Amino acid sequence: MDYARSFAHTDTVMDFLRQPKVLLKLITTFIMMLIFSCVLDQGYAKDIRYQDLCLYNRKQGACNFTVGISIIAFFVGIFYLVLVYFWDRIQNPVTRKYIVFVDFVYCGFWAFLFFIDFCYITDAWRKTDKNLAYITSHVKS
């Protein structure tokens, strides 16, 4: 069975949620939500002037990049789940081909962006000042 035909519509929502491709998209969407919520919750601290300070070497770009790509990936993941649910209603095979192609490109591009983000965050964490060590101990994970 080819990739495009594996998106067969199911009768119930539970049958739809039990499909492996849907489970994987739900898990990755949850992970995107987990990433941006963790950085928003634990990646910032208040400085002396009560302004938000990114704990990754005080580089605001490190936190903003992580939160930005995670939020975009979260919403695209939700959109993709809706698209998979209505897959059988898309009659045009050319449209289906483009949707599958965009899905592959999206997954590859976002994997590349998260690799770049991981390298950037790791480097920023490595360069973090030792004076911030008592504040940033919860960011290590």
HELIX and SHEET records of a PDB file:
HELIX    1   1 ALA A    4  SER A    6  5                                   3    
HELIX    2   2 VAL A   13  LEU A   17  1                                   5    
HELIX    3   3 PRO A   20  GLN A   42  1                                  23    
HELIX    4   4 GLN A   60  TYR A   85  1                                  26    
HELIX    5   5 TRP A   87  ARG A   89  5                                   3    
HELIX    6   6 PRO A   93  ARG A  126  1                                  34    
HELIX    7   7 LYS A  130  LEU A  132  5                                   3    
HELIX    8   8 THR A  136  VAL A  139  5                                   4    
SHEET    1   A 2 TYR A  44  LYS A  46  0                                        
SHEET    2   A 2 ASP A  52  CYS A  54 -1                                        
END                                                                             
